[in-house]
């Protein structure tokens, strides 16, 4: 019994380590701070590879980065199937980074864009509030990750700091 438990633990640890490397690789390839990707993944799924989150508007989110099912038809053109997003951590992280890069291209590298990763682009007061709430949560997680590495992020009372000012720390 102990051998089985050890084997299961080792597989789990291997999967986590593999995913950790993928945050760094996807961050490098998409020029996004890997710690920002980690913060989004924690907010979205608590780092659960097989997480499924119901979205009452567009369907559901899959995996670590909660890639939304509205993107599945587009992803199928690249050979990415929904089951890949809940079984392949790297595929999911890269896919999430891809969509975050699209958001950054559309809105610039900003916390509002980070909020749009989750709450979309609709310009309504409700969506603005949802984007701000999401970005604030991700920022709090992000600063915690940076703090655990001994990196201090400047605190502001009025608004979130610019991502560019903290991205390369």
Backbone as JSON, one array per atom type, in Angstrom:
{
  "sequence": "XXXXXXXXXXXXXXXXXXXXXXXXXXXXXXXXXXXXXXXXXXXXXXXXXXXXXXXXXXXXXXXXXXXXXXXXXXXXXXXXXXXXXXXXXXXXXXXXXXXXXXXXXXXXXXXXXXXXXXXXXXXXXXXXXXXXXXXXXXXXXXXXXXXXXXXXXXXXXXXXXXXXXXXXX",
  "N": [[0.82, -1.2, 0.0], [1.94, 1.24, 0.8], [3.83, 1.6, -1.18], [2.24, 2.08, -3.42], [1.05, 4.49, -2.69], [3.33, 6.11, -2.59], [4.1, 6.01, -5.28], [1.9, 7.29, -6.49], [2.11, 9.83, -5.29], [4.61, 10.64, -6.3], [4.04, 10.77, -9.05], [2.21, 12.87, -9.02], [3.81, 14.97, -8.02], [5.7, 15.08, -10.08], [4.04, 15.96, -12.18], [3.33, 18.52, -11.24], [5.87, 19.77, -11.15], [6.52, 19.64, -13.85], [4.52, 21.29, -14.92], [5.25, 23.68, -13.69], [7.68, 24.3, -14.97], [6.59, 24.8, -17.46], [5.17, 27.19, -17.13], [7.3, 28.99, -17.03], [8.42, 28.57, -19.58], [6.27, 29.19, -21.36], [5.86, 31.83, -20.58], [8.29, 32.95, -21.39], [8.14, 32.5, -24.19], [5.85, 33.95, -24.95], [6.42, 36.39, -23.98], [5.53, 37.2, -21.44], [5.35, 37.76, -18.0], [6.21, 34.94, -16.19], [5.34, 34.57, -13.57], [3.03, 36.05, -13.49], [1.42, 34.48, -15.11], [1.34, 32.24, -13.44], [-0.04, 33.35, -11.26], [-2.53, 33.91, -12.41], [-3.3, 31.31, -13.05], [-3.5, 30.21, -10.48], [-5.61, 31.74, -9.46], [-7.63, 31.01, -11.26], [-7.82, 28.14, -11.13], [-6.63, 27.06, -8.88], [-4.29, 25.74, -9.4], [-5.1, 23.25, -10.36], [-4.92, 20.69, -12.55], [-6.93, 19.28, -13.91], [-9.2, 20.84, -13.63], [-12.55, 21.96, -14.0], [-14.58, 24.58, -14.76], [-17.72, 26.03, -14.5], [-19.19, 28.3, -16.7], [-21.71, 30.49, -16.85], [-22.42, 31.94, -19.1], [-20.8, 31.43, -21.42], [-20.24, 28.7, -21.45], [-17.94, 26.59, -20.35], [-14.85, 26.51, -18.43], [-11.57, 25.12, -18.85], [-9.09, 23.24, -17.22], [-5.83, 24.24, -15.89], [-5.51, 27.02, -16.59], [-8.09, 27.65, -17.11], [-9.2, 27.68, -19.78], [-11.56, 28.89, -21.97], [-14.53, 27.3, -23.18], [-15.65, 28.47, -25.41], [-13.59, 28.87, -27.16], [-12.96, 26.46, -28.3], [-13.56, 25.55, -30.96], [-11.85, 27.13, -32.54], [-9.37, 26.29, -31.47], [-9.4, 23.62, -32.24], [-8.66, 23.7, -34.89], [-5.95, 23.76, -34.71], [-5.36, 21.32, -33.81], [-5.84, 20.94, -31.14], [-7.62, 19.46, -28.67], [-10.51, 19.48, -26.47], [-10.07, 17.66, -24.31], [-7.31, 17.61, -24.15], [-6.72, 19.9, -22.79], [-7.28, 19.42, -20.16], [-5.67, 17.38, -19.47], [-3.07, 17.75, -20.24], [-0.83, 19.67, -18.86], [1.07, 21.56, -19.84], [0.11, 22.17, -22.41], [-2.26, 23.45, -21.72], [-1.32, 25.66, -20.22], [0.23, 27.01, -22.15], [-1.82, 27.58, -23.97], [-3.49, 29.25, -22.45], [-1.64, 31.35, -22.05], [-1.35, 32.17, -24.68], [-3.93, 33.23, -25.22], [-3.95, 35.29, -23.31], [-1.88, 36.85, -24.33], [-3.1, 37.72, -26.68], [-5.1, 39.33, -25.58], [-3.47, 41.28, -24.38], [-2.36, 42.37, -26.68], [-4.58, 43.52, -27.8], [-5.55, 45.35, -25.82], [-3.32, 46.41, -24.65], [-0.56, 46.02, -22.34], [-1.75, 45.68, -19.38], [-3.45, 45.96, -16.19], [-6.16, 46.05, -16.5], [-6.41, 44.65, -18.86], [-5.6, 42.14, -17.94], [-7.8, 41.63, -16.33], [-9.7, 41.41, -18.36], [-9.03, 38.97, -19.43], [-10.48, 37.2, -17.96], [-13.07, 38.39, -17.65], [-13.85, 39.38, -20.08], [-14.38, 41.62, -22.94], [-16.46, 43.42, -23.13], [-17.76, 46.66, -22.9], [-19.12, 47.69, -20.38], [-20.46, 48.98, -17.31], [-20.79, 47.0, -15.38], [-19.14, 44.93, -16.39], [-16.71, 46.28, -16.33], [-16.38, 46.5, -13.56], [-16.2, 43.78, -12.9], [-13.85, 43.11, -14.27], [-11.98, 44.71, -12.87], [-12.21, 43.64, -10.26], [-11.33, 40.99, -10.69], [-8.72, 41.46, -11.69], [-7.62, 42.7, -9.45], [-7.64, 40.61, -7.59], [-5.88, 38.82, -8.9], [-3.6, 40.41, -8.91], [-3.04, 40.56, -6.14], [-2.4, 37.87, -5.63], [-0.24, 37.62, -7.37], [1.61, 39.47, -6.25], [2.08, 38.12, -3.89], [3.36, 35.81, -4.83], [5.68, 36.98, -5.92], [6.71, 38.14, -3.58], [7.33, 35.84, -2.12], [9.59, 35.14, -3.4], [11.31, 37.0, -2.63], [11.07, 39.43, -3.88], [10.1, 42.71, -4.02], [7.12, 44.43, -4.57], [6.02, 47.6, -5.52], [3.69, 49.21, -3.44], [0.49, 50.62, -3.92], [-2.11, 52.94, -3.19], [-4.23, 54.0, -4.59], [-4.58, 52.78, -7.11], [-3.86, 49.87, -9.13], [-0.42, 49.12, -9.78], [1.42, 49.8, -12.82], [1.76, 47.08, -15.06], [4.08, 46.8, -16.56], [5.96, 47.99, -14.91], [6.44, 46.13, -12.97], [6.83, 43.75, -14.2], [9.35, 42.7, -15.02], [10.75, 42.27, -12.69]],
  "CA": [[0.0, 0.0, 0.0], [2.81, 2.41, 0.88], [4.47, 1.77, -2.49], [1.25, 2.7, -4.29], [0.93, 5.89, -2.27], [4.55, 6.78, -3.03], [4.03, 6.15, -6.74], [0.91, 8.32, -6.79], [2.7, 11.11, -4.89], [5.67, 10.98, -7.25], [3.4, 11.19, -10.3], [1.63, 14.19, -8.77], [4.93, 15.91, -7.93], [6.25, 15.21, -11.43], [3.12, 16.78, -12.95], [3.45, 19.89, -10.76], [7.17, 20.28, -11.61], [6.41, 19.81, -15.3], [3.71, 22.48, -15.15], [6.04, 24.84, -13.27], [8.57, 24.62, -16.08], [5.79, 25.32, -18.57], [4.9, 28.61, -16.88], [8.51, 29.7, -17.44], [8.57, 28.47, -21.04], [5.21, 29.96, -22.0], [6.16, 33.23, -20.31], [9.39, 33.33, -22.28], [7.71, 32.5, -25.59], [4.84, 34.99, -25.18], [6.92, 37.63, -23.36], [4.66, 37.49, -20.3], [5.97, 37.33, -16.75], [5.69, 33.63, -15.78], [4.64, 34.69, -12.28], [1.68, 36.52, -13.79], [0.71, 33.27, -15.54], [1.11, 31.44, -12.23], [-1.08, 34.01, -10.47], [-3.8, 33.68, -13.1], [-3.63, 29.89, -12.89], [-3.96, 30.0, -9.1], [-6.94, 32.35, -9.36], [-8.58, 30.27, -12.09], [-8.0, 26.7, -10.86], [-5.82, 26.62, -7.73], [-3.29, 24.84, -10.01], [-5.65, 21.92, -10.61], [-4.77, 20.38, -13.98], [-8.19, 18.8, -14.49], [-10.31, 21.69, -13.17], [-13.6, 22.37, -14.92], [-15.36, 25.64, -14.13], [-18.91, 26.37, -15.28], [-19.4, 29.71, -17.03], [-23.12, 30.5, -17.25], [-22.62, 32.66, -20.36], [-20.13, 30.86, -22.59], [-20.03, 27.26, -21.37], [-17.11, 26.2, -19.21], [-13.41, 26.67, -18.53], [-10.87, 23.84, -18.72], [-7.71, 23.1, -16.8], [-5.09, 25.19, -15.06], [-5.76, 28.41, -16.97], [-9.52, 27.75, -17.38], [-9.42, 28.06, -21.17], [-13.01, 28.86, -22.14], [-15.03, 26.41, -24.23], [-15.96, 29.25, -26.61], [-12.42, 28.84, -28.03], [-12.65, 25.09, -28.72], [-13.56, 25.42, -32.42], [-10.6, 27.71, -33.02], [-8.27, 25.43, -31.05], [-9.46, 22.37, -33.01], [-7.91, 23.91, -36.14], [-4.54, 23.53, -34.39], [-5.24, 19.97, -33.28], [-6.02, 20.94, -29.68], [-8.95, 18.98, -28.29], [-10.84, 19.84, -25.09], [-9.46, 16.76, -23.33], [-5.9, 17.98, -23.99], [-6.62, 21.03, -21.86], [-7.4, 18.94, -18.78], [-4.72, 16.28, -19.24], [-1.72, 18.19, -20.59], [-0.65, 20.98, -18.21], [1.79, 22.5, -20.7], [-0.81, 22.6, -23.46], [-3.19, 24.39, -21.12], [-0.6, 26.89, -19.87], [0.55, 27.7, -23.4], [-3.06, 28.09, -24.54], [-3.85, 30.42, -21.65], [-0.69, 32.43, -22.36], [-1.71, 32.63, -26.03], [-5.1, 34.12, -25.13], [-3.55, 36.5, -22.58], [-1.1, 37.66, -25.28], [-4.08, 38.36, -27.56], [-5.72, 40.41, -24.79], [-2.47, 42.35, -24.25], [-2.22, 43.02, -27.99], [-5.79, 44.31, -28.04], [-5.74, 46.4, -24.82], [-2.06, 46.82, -24.04], [-0.17, 45.27, -21.14], [-2.35, 46.44, -18.27], [-4.27, 45.15, -15.28], [-7.49, 45.96, -17.11], [-6.32, 43.53, -19.81], [-5.62, 40.91, -17.12], [-9.2, 41.44, -15.98], [-10.42, 40.98, -19.56], [-8.77, 37.54, -19.63], [-11.58, 36.5, -17.29], [-14.38, 39.03, -17.73], [-14.17, 39.76, -21.45], [-14.09, 42.96, -23.46], [-17.64, 44.26, -23.2], [-17.56, 47.94, -22.2], [-20.25, 48.08, -19.53], [-20.02, 49.23, -15.94], [-20.71, 45.7, -14.7], [-17.93, 44.24, -16.85], [-15.57, 47.02, -15.79], [-16.25, 46.1, -12.15], [-15.73, 42.39, -12.88], [-12.43, 43.13, -14.66], [-11.2, 45.27, -11.76], [-12.2, 42.67, -9.15], [-10.48, 39.87, -11.1], [-7.34, 41.95, -11.75], [-7.18, 42.94, -8.07], [-7.34, 39.29, -7.02], [-4.65, 38.31, -9.54], [-2.5, 41.25, -8.41], [-2.74, 40.12, -4.78], [-1.72, 36.57, -5.76], [1.02, 37.92, -8.04], [2.54, 40.06, -5.28], [2.44, 37.04, -2.97], [4.37, 34.98, -5.51], [6.92, 37.77, -5.98], [7.2, 38.28, -2.21], [7.94, 34.57, -1.72], [10.9, 35.09, -4.06], [12.1, 38.12, -2.11], [10.92, 40.58, -4.77], [9.11, 43.63, -3.46], [6.33, 45.17, -5.55], [5.58, 48.85, -4.89], [2.28, 49.27, -3.07], [-0.2, 51.87, -4.22], [-3.42, 52.96, -2.54], [-5.29, 54.43, -5.5], [-4.81, 51.85, -8.21], [-2.82, 48.87, -9.32], [0.71, 49.67, -10.53], [1.55, 49.33, -14.19], [2.39, 45.76, -15.17], [5.44, 46.97, -17.07], [6.88, 48.38, -13.84], [6.71, 44.99, -12.12], [6.94, 42.54, -15.0], [10.7, 42.14, -15.12], [11.39, 42.17, -11.37]],
  "C": [[0.86, 1.26, 0.0], [3.49, 2.67, -0.46], [3.51, 2.44, -3.47], [1.1, 4.18, -3.96], [2.14, 6.7, -2.72], [4.51, 7.01, -4.53], [3.05, 7.25, -7.14], [1.46, 9.7, -6.44], [3.77, 11.55, -5.87], [5.09, 11.42, -8.59], [2.83, 12.59, -10.15], [2.72, 15.25, -8.73], [5.53, 16.14, -9.3], [5.37, 16.12, -12.28], [3.22, 18.24, -12.54], [4.76, 20.51, -11.25], [7.14, 20.55, -13.1], [5.63, 21.08, -15.62], [4.48, 23.74, -14.77], [7.0, 25.26, -14.37], [7.81, 25.24, -17.24], [5.38, 26.77, -18.37], [6.1, 29.44, -17.35], [8.65, 29.71, -18.96], [7.52, 29.29, -21.77], [5.43, 31.46, -21.78], [7.26, 33.75, -21.22], [8.88, 33.49, -23.72], [6.7, 33.59, -25.91], [5.22, 36.33, -24.56], [5.95, 38.14, -22.28], [5.37, 36.97, -19.05], [5.38, 35.98, -16.32], [4.95, 33.67, -14.45], [3.24, 35.25, -12.46], [0.84, 35.34, -14.28], [0.39, 32.38, -14.35], [-0.04, 32.02, -11.4], [-2.46, 33.8, -11.1], [-4.24, 32.23, -12.92], [-4.13, 29.6, -11.48], [-5.38, 30.54, -8.94], [-7.99, 31.5, -10.09], [-8.86, 28.86, -11.58], [-7.32, 26.19, -9.6], [-4.81, 25.57, -8.17], [-3.81, 23.42, -10.21], [-5.68, 21.67, -12.12], [-6.11, 20.03, -14.61], [-9.41, 19.63, -14.07], [-11.27, 22.0, -14.32], [-14.43, 23.4, -14.17], [-16.52, 26.04, -15.04], [-18.99, 27.88, -15.46], [-20.83, 29.81, -17.56], [-23.37, 31.17, -18.61], [-22.04, 31.89, -21.54], [-19.9, 29.36, -22.52], [-19.23, 26.89, -20.15], [-15.64, 26.46, -19.5], [-12.73, 25.35, -18.22], [-9.45, 24.02, -18.22], [-7.15, 24.24, -15.99], [-5.45, 26.65, -15.32], [-7.23, 28.67, -17.31], [-9.79, 28.32, -18.78], [-10.91, 27.85, -21.46], [-13.43, 28.02, -23.34], [-15.42, 27.18, -25.5], [-14.79, 29.23, -27.61], [-12.16, 27.46, -28.65], [-12.64, 24.92, -30.24], [-12.28, 25.97, -33.02], [-9.42, 26.79, -32.69], [-8.23, 24.12, -31.83], [-8.7, 22.5, -34.33], [-6.42, 23.67, -35.95], [-4.32, 22.14, -33.78], [-5.39, 19.87, -31.77], [-7.46, 20.56, -29.37], [-9.22, 19.36, -26.83], [-10.16, 18.96, -24.05], [-7.97, 17.05, -23.13], [-5.73, 19.04, -22.9], [-6.75, 20.61, -20.4], [-6.46, 17.77, -18.48], [-3.28, 16.66, -19.53], [-1.49, 19.58, -20.01], [0.05, 22.0, -19.11], [0.9, 23.05, -21.81], [-1.75, 23.66, -22.91], [-2.51, 25.72, -20.79], [-0.26, 27.69, -21.12], [-0.71, 28.3, -24.03], [-3.55, 29.31, -23.77], [-2.95, 31.6, -21.93], [-0.98, 33.02, -23.74], [-2.88, 33.61, -25.96], [-4.8, 35.38, -24.33], [-2.74, 37.42, -23.49], [-2.04, 38.39, -26.26], [-4.75, 39.53, -26.85], [-4.74, 41.58, -24.66], [-2.3, 43.09, -25.58], [-3.41, 43.95, -28.24], [-5.88, 45.53, -27.11], [-4.45, 46.94, -24.22], [-1.8, 46.0, -22.78], [-0.62, 46.09, -19.94], [-3.14, 45.49, -17.38], [-5.69, 45.04, -15.8], [-7.51, 44.81, -18.12], [-6.3, 42.2, -19.07], [-7.06, 40.61, -16.71], [-10.03, 40.94, -17.15], [-10.17, 39.51, -19.88], [-9.92, 36.72, -19.05], [-12.95, 37.07, -17.63], [-14.74, 39.52, -19.13], [-13.98, 41.24, -21.73], [-15.28, 43.91, -23.45], [-17.45, 45.5, -22.32], [-18.85, 48.36, -21.49], [-19.71, 48.29, -18.12], [-19.86, 47.91, -15.17], [-19.44, 44.95, -15.1], [-16.68, 44.96, -16.37], [-15.31, 46.62, -14.34], [-15.72, 44.67, -12.04], [-14.25, 42.32, -13.25], [-11.55, 43.63, -13.52], [-11.11, 44.29, -10.6], [-11.26, 41.51, -9.47], [-9.01, 40.31, -11.08], [-6.79, 42.2, -10.35], [-6.83, 41.63, -7.38], [-6.04, 38.74, -7.58], [-3.45, 39.11, -9.04], [-2.07, 40.82, -7.01], [-1.97, 38.79, -4.81], [-0.32, 36.78, -6.35], [2.04, 38.5, -7.06], [2.97, 39.04, -4.24], [3.51, 36.14, -3.56], [5.7, 35.71, -5.53], [7.54, 37.89, -4.59], [7.88, 37.0, -1.74], [9.31, 34.37, -2.35], [11.8, 36.23, -3.6], [12.05, 39.36, -2.98], [9.79, 41.45, -4.24], [8.44, 44.4, -4.59], [5.85, 46.45, -4.87], [4.07, 48.84, -4.64], [1.71, 50.63, -3.45], [-1.58, 51.79, -3.58], [-4.53, 53.25, -3.55], [-5.6, 53.42, -6.59], [-3.69, 50.83, -8.27], [-1.66, 49.49, -10.09], [0.71, 49.13, -11.95], [2.23, 47.97, -14.21], [3.82, 45.91, -15.63], [6.43, 47.3, -15.96], [7.22, 47.21, -12.93], [7.05, 43.73, -12.92], [8.32, 41.91, -14.96], [11.42, 42.04, -13.79], [11.66, 40.75, -11.01]]
}
